[in-house]
């Protein structure tokens, strides 16, 4: 029963972070179907950092660097959607679906290339980061990690940003009435880029 509760909380945090990312993108007027691909790249960034850090690295540094890498790769990958959908007016559903397919395939190829370069006889698509993963646990031996309080804090912060700040209201205006927003001097392109990039940041973090 305890194990069930632990993993329920784990997946709740994952889905909460990714859903928050989708909210920011949706509010800006861009439907981010590619969140699964962004999650894969976020997981890849965090896993690469965790597997490459020396064994004696402080746990706090493990957590911070892995989170920053996951968010950075998530943002970079989300720019594919931003450029295609905002600049080139491409179909958002098709671009998102392509990002999901590309994310898994590209991550697999990258990890296999890394493992093969380190050992020609190791073409696997897995990364070992068991010791670094323990740094994320609040209580050793249980799946209660730092992501749980972080996800709750980001949920509250996202609500405040989206509904209680000028940025959030402008973001909503760009999604619902972009012409009206542009007529009062709001840069719709910039706001939509911001919404998609925030969704990439949260999606990458959820993937990690």
Buried (B, 14 or more C-beta within 10 A) or exposed (E): EEEEEBEEBBEEBBEBBBBBBBBBBBBBBBBBBBBBBBBBBBBBBBBBBBBBBEEEBEBEEBBEBBBBBBBBBBBBBBBBBBBBBBEEEBEBEEBBBBBBEBBBEBBEEBBBEBBEEEEEEEEEEEBEBEBBBEBBBEEEEEBBBBBBEBBEEBBEEBEEBBEEEEBBBBBBBBBEEBEEBBEEEBEBBEBBBBBBBBBBBBBBBBBB
